[in-house]
Each structure stands twice: as C-alpha cells, then as structure tokens.
Amino acid sequence: MPPESDPNQLLVQARNGDAGAREELIRRFTPFIMAVVSRATGQFIRMGEDDEASIGLMAFNEAIDCYRPDGGSNFLTLAETVIRRRLIDYFRRERRHRGVLSLQALENDTAATADPLGGEEINLVHEQADRHQEIERFQEELARFGITFQDLVKTSPRHQDARDRALAAARVVAANPLFCRYLREHRALPLKALEKSVETSRKTLERHRKYIIAAAIMLTGNYEYLADYIGQGKRGGRSV
C-alpha cells in the first residue's frame, strides 16, 4: 500500500473488502486509538501489554464496518464513540467477574474533542444493562413457576381497581414469611389462607393467580428497577 494513500480512500477500500487497506488504516490511526483509550481509562496504555489496547483496535475495526459516508458523521468521531462503548462493555464484564468497577476516568474525560458519550449517557448505558439483567433474572424465576411474560400479558387485570386488589394481595404474600415460604416450596399461592387476609374473593385470586405470583416474586426478589412498575422501586416508579 503506497504510504501516501489518502485515508479517506483507504477507508473506502477497507469497507469494500481490501484487507491491506484496512490494515494500513488501522496502522496509521493506532496513535489516535491509543490516545482515545488512554484518555477514556485515565491511564497510559501500552500496545501488546494492556487488554484495553486490543479492545480499542477491535473497536476501531468495527467502526470501519459501521461507518456510512452518506450519514453525515465524521469517521473519527464515530470511531471514538465505538471505542468508548466497547471499553464500557469491557469494564462491565470486569465488574461482574471481580465485583469492582471504576468509571472515574470516563466520567472525568476532559478531551478537547467532542465527547459523544458523556457521563449521563454512561450512567444510562449502565442502567439499561442492569435493567436488562433484572428482566432476564425475573424471567428465569417466573419459569420455575411455569409463568411466561406472555402469560402475564394475557392474564394481567385490565382495570385499575382489579390491579390494585391483585397488587394488595401480592404485598400481603410478600410481607408474610409463611406465605412466602409456601409460595417458594409449592410454587403456588396459599389461596385458602390468603383469602382470609385480603378483601378479595378466592375466585378473583385464582383468576389473577399468575399476576399475583409475579408481583410477589418481584417484591421479594430484590428487583430494584422492575419494582418501579408496581410503585415499590427506590426511584418512586409508577404503578401498573
């Protein structure tokens, strides 16, 4: 590849499948990649020694494939965004494996260039990922009771007063250790005892059984985000 090749031309060729052009483009922009990674992590990153360097290179390679010349965006701006997002993914995996995470460097990034992924967006990415993990955990726990999300859609009370009564029953179950134990051991509601503790008929309890079980699981299972939807979350969410 001629050393004087225009970077824009290299980008076009790389996107068209020219492996040599792709390698040359990555080689030329390796200093840029390392600068972005170092700025994002707040550390001096060494090529061939630090995992973050490899992540930056792979993210830059990904940006080549993602870039759309007619999209109106600058390629290096896109590349920086992709690099930073992949580093966040990496830090999240490390947190899950080690139980620690430091995003101070990312949040305090004072680069002179435009910052397409600011502190609030980083927090949003984290919250969305945590919420997704909660949903997956909740789905798995429901499966042990033979309940799917589709079941909940079909059987959820349609009227607000009916939902309020069902949620009241779920809160009674969640607050009663004996009811909770019965629910966990038998994978069912203690209908006879529950009927005596709420102002709802057994027939109604049976009709809304899956909804009540799901709400009780949510209330007793440390579902910080999902509990917002029944008015029990730490952020004071809305009731469903």
C-alpha positions as CSV (number, residue, x, y, z in Angstrom):
1,M,0.0,0.0,0.0
2,P,1.6,3.3,-1.0
3,P,2.4,5.4,2.1
4,E,0.9,8.5,0.5
5,S,-2.5,6.8,0.1
6,D,-5.4,9.1,1.2
7,P,-7.0,8.0,4.5
8,N,-10.5,8.5,3.0
9,Q,-9.6,6.3,0.1
10,L,-8.2,3.7,2.4
11,L,-11.5,3.8,4.3
12,V,-13.5,3.2,1.1
13,Q,-11.2,0.4,0.1
14,A,-11.3,-1.2,3.5
15,R,-15.1,-1.1,3.5
16,N,-15.1,-2.8,0.1
17,G,-13.1,-5.7,1.4
18,D,-9.5,-4.7,0.8
19,A,-7.7,-6.3,3.8
20,G,-4.4,-4.4,3.0
21,A,-6.2,-1.1,3.1
22,R,-7.9,-2.0,6.4
23,E,-4.5,-2.9,8.0
24,E,-2.9,0.2,6.7
25,L,-5.8,2.4,8.1
26,I,-5.5,0.7,11.5
27,R,-1.7,1.1,11.5
28,R,-1.9,4.8,10.7
29,F,-4.6,5.5,13.3
30,T,-3.1,3.4,16.0
31,P,-1.8,6.6,17.8
32,F,-5.3,8.0,17.7
33,I,-6.8,4.7,19.0
34,M,-4.3,4.6,21.9
35,A,-5.0,8.3,22.7
36,V,-8.7,7.6,22.9
37,V,-8.2,4.6,25.1
38,S,-5.7,6.3,27.4
39,R,-8.0,9.3,27.7
40,A,-11.0,7.1,28.5
41,T,-9.3,5.0,31.1
42,G,-7.1,7.7,32.6
43,Q,-4.0,5.5,32.2
44,F,-1.1,5.2,29.9
45,I,-2.0,2.2,27.7
46,R,0.7,0.0,26.2
47,M,0.2,-1.8,22.9
48,G,0.7,-5.5,23.3
49,E,0.5,-5.4,27.1
50,D,-2.9,-3.9,28.1
51,D,-6.2,-5.5,27.2
52,E,-7.7,-2.1,26.7
53,A,-5.4,-1.6,23.7
54,S,-6.7,-4.7,22.0
55,I,-10.2,-3.6,22.7
56,G,-9.5,-0.2,21.1
57,L,-8.1,-1.8,18.0
58,M,-11.1,-4.1,17.6
59,A,-13.5,-1.3,18.2
60,F,-11.8,0.8,15.5
61,N,-12.0,-2.1,13.1
62,E,-15.7,-2.4,14.0
63,A,-16.1,1.3,13.3
64,I,-14.8,0.8,9.8
65,D,-17.7,-1.6,9.1
66,C,-20.2,0.6,10.8
67,Y,-19.3,3.9,9.1
68,R,-21.7,5.2,6.5
69,P,-20.2,8.0,4.4
70,D,-23.6,9.4,3.5
71,G,-24.7,9.5,7.1
72,G,-23.2,13.0,7.7
73,S,-21.0,12.0,10.6
74,N,-17.2,12.1,10.9
75,F,-15.5,8.8,10.8
76,L,-13.1,9.6,13.7
77,T,-16.0,10.8,15.8
78,L,-17.8,7.5,15.2
79,A,-14.6,5.5,15.9
80,E,-14.1,7.3,19.2
81,T,-17.7,6.6,20.2
82,V,-17.4,2.9,19.4
83,I,-14.1,2.6,21.2
84,R,-15.6,4.2,24.3
85,R,-18.7,2.0,24.2
86,R,-16.6,-1.2,23.9
87,L,-14.4,-0.1,26.8
88,I,-17.6,0.4,28.9
89,D,-18.7,-3.1,27.9
90,Y,-15.3,-4.4,29.0
91,F,-15.4,-2.6,32.3
92,R,-18.9,-4.0,32.9
93,R,-17.7,-7.6,32.3
94,E,-14.8,-6.9,34.7
95,R,-17.1,-5.7,37.3
96,R,-19.2,-8.9,37.1
97,H,-16.1,-11.0,37.3
98,R,-14.3,-9.1,40.0
99,G,-17.1,-7.2,41.8
100,V,-15.4,-3.8,41.2
101,L,-15.7,-1.0,38.7
102,S,-14.2,2.4,38.3
103,L,-15.6,4.8,35.8
104,Q,-13.9,7.9,37.2
105,A,-11.7,8.3,34.2
106,L,-14.6,8.0,31.8
107,E,-16.7,10.4,33.7
108,N,-13.9,13.0,34.1
109,D,-12.9,12.9,30.5
110,T,-11.9,16.4,29.5
111,A,-10.8,15.8,26.0
112,A,-10.8,18.8,23.7
113,T,-12.7,16.9,21.0
114,A,-16.4,16.4,21.1
115,D,-17.5,13.9,23.7
116,P,-20.3,11.7,22.1
117,L,-20.7,9.6,25.3
118,G,-20.9,11.9,28.3
119,G,-21.3,11.0,32.0
120,E,-25.1,10.9,31.9
121,E,-25.1,8.6,28.8
122,I,-22.6,6.3,30.6
123,N,-24.9,6.1,33.5
124,L,-27.8,5.4,31.2
125,V,-25.9,2.6,29.5
126,H,-25.2,1.0,32.9
127,E,-28.8,1.4,34.0
128,Q,-30.1,-0.2,30.8
129,A,-27.7,-3.1,31.2
130,D,-28.7,-3.6,34.8
131,R,-32.4,-3.4,33.9
132,H,-31.9,-6.0,31.2
133,Q,-30.1,-8.3,33.6
134,E,-33.0,-7.9,36.1
135,I,-35.5,-8.8,33.4
136,E,-33.6,-11.9,32.5
137,R,-33.3,-13.0,36.1
138,F,-37.0,-12.3,36.6
139,Q,-37.9,-14.3,33.5
140,E,-35.9,-17.3,34.8
141,E,-37.5,-17.1,38.2
142,L,-41.0,-16.9,36.7
143,A,-40.2,-20.0,34.6
144,R,-39.8,-22.0,37.7
145,F,-43.4,-21.2,38.5
146,G,-44.5,-22.1,34.9
147,I,-45.2,-18.5,34.1
148,T,-44.0,-16.6,31.0
149,F,-44.2,-12.9,30.1
150,Q,-46.8,-13.8,27.5
151,D,-48.9,-15.3,30.3
152,L,-48.7,-12.1,32.3
153,V,-49.8,-10.1,29.3
154,K,-52.8,-12.3,28.8
155,T,-53.8,-12.6,32.5
156,S,-53.0,-9.2,33.9
157,P,-56.0,-7.4,35.3
158,R,-57.4,-5.0,32.8
159,H,-59.0,-2.4,35.2
160,Q,-57.1,-0.3,37.7
161,D,-59.2,-1.4,40.7
162,A,-58.6,-5.0,39.8
163,R,-54.9,-4.4,39.5
164,D,-54.9,-2.6,42.9
165,R,-56.6,-5.6,44.6
166,A,-54.2,-8.0,42.9
167,L,-51.2,-6.0,44.0
168,A,-52.6,-5.7,47.5
169,A,-52.7,-9.5,47.6
170,A,-49.1,-9.7,46.4
171,R,-48.0,-7.3,49.1
172,V,-49.7,-9.4,51.7
173,V,-47.9,-12.5,50.4
174,A,-44.5,-10.7,50.3
175,A,-44.9,-9.4,53.9
176,N,-45.9,-12.7,55.4
177,P,-42.9,-15.2,55.9
178,L,-45.3,-18.2,56.0
179,F,-47.0,-17.2,52.7
180,C,-43.6,-16.6,51.1
181,R,-42.3,-20.0,52.2
182,Y,-45.5,-21.7,50.9
183,L,-45.0,-19.8,47.6
184,R,-41.4,-20.9,47.2
185,E,-41.9,-24.5,48.3
186,H,-45.2,-25.2,46.5
187,R,-44.8,-22.9,43.5
188,A,-48.4,-21.7,44.2
189,L,-50.3,-19.2,46.2
190,P,-51.7,-20.2,49.7
191,L,-55.2,-19.4,48.4
192,K,-57.1,-20.5,51.5
193,A,-55.1,-18.5,53.9
194,L,-54.6,-15.6,51.6
195,E,-58.4,-15.3,51.1
196,K,-58.7,-14.6,54.8
197,S,-56.1,-11.9,54.7
198,V,-57.4,-9.8,51.8
199,E,-60.7,-8.3,50.7
200,T,-60.8,-10.3,47.5
201,S,-62.7,-13.4,46.7
202,R,-61.0,-16.7,46.1
203,K,-62.4,-16.8,42.6
204,T,-60.7,-13.5,41.8
205,L,-57.5,-14.6,43.4
206,E,-57.4,-17.7,41.3
207,R,-58.2,-15.7,38.1
208,H,-55.3,-13.3,38.8
209,R,-53.0,-16.0,40.3
210,K,-50.1,-15.6,37.8
211,Y,-50.1,-11.8,38.2
212,I,-50.1,-12.0,42.0
213,I,-47.3,-14.6,42.0
214,A,-45.2,-12.5,39.6
215,A,-45.7,-9.3,41.7
216,A,-44.9,-11.2,44.9
217,I,-41.7,-12.6,43.3
218,M,-40.8,-9.1,42.2
219,L,-41.4,-7.6,45.7
220,T,-39.3,-10.3,47.5
221,G,-36.6,-10.8,44.9
222,N,-34.6,-7.6,45.1
223,Y,-35.7,-6.3,41.7
224,E,-34.8,-2.7,42.1
225,Y,-35.7,-1.5,38.6
226,L,-38.7,-3.7,37.9
227,A,-40.3,-2.8,41.3
228,D,-40.8,0.7,39.9
229,Y,-43.6,-0.7,37.8
230,I,-45.6,-1.6,40.9
231,G,-44.8,1.5,42.8
232,Q,-42.2,-0.1,45.1
233,G,-39.0,0.9,43.4
234,K,-36.3,3.2,45.0
235,R,-37.0,5.8,42.4
236,G,-40.7,6.0,43.1
237,G,-41.9,4.5,39.9
238,R,-45.4,4.3,38.5
239,S,-47.9,1.6,39.3
240,V,-49.0,-0.8,36.6
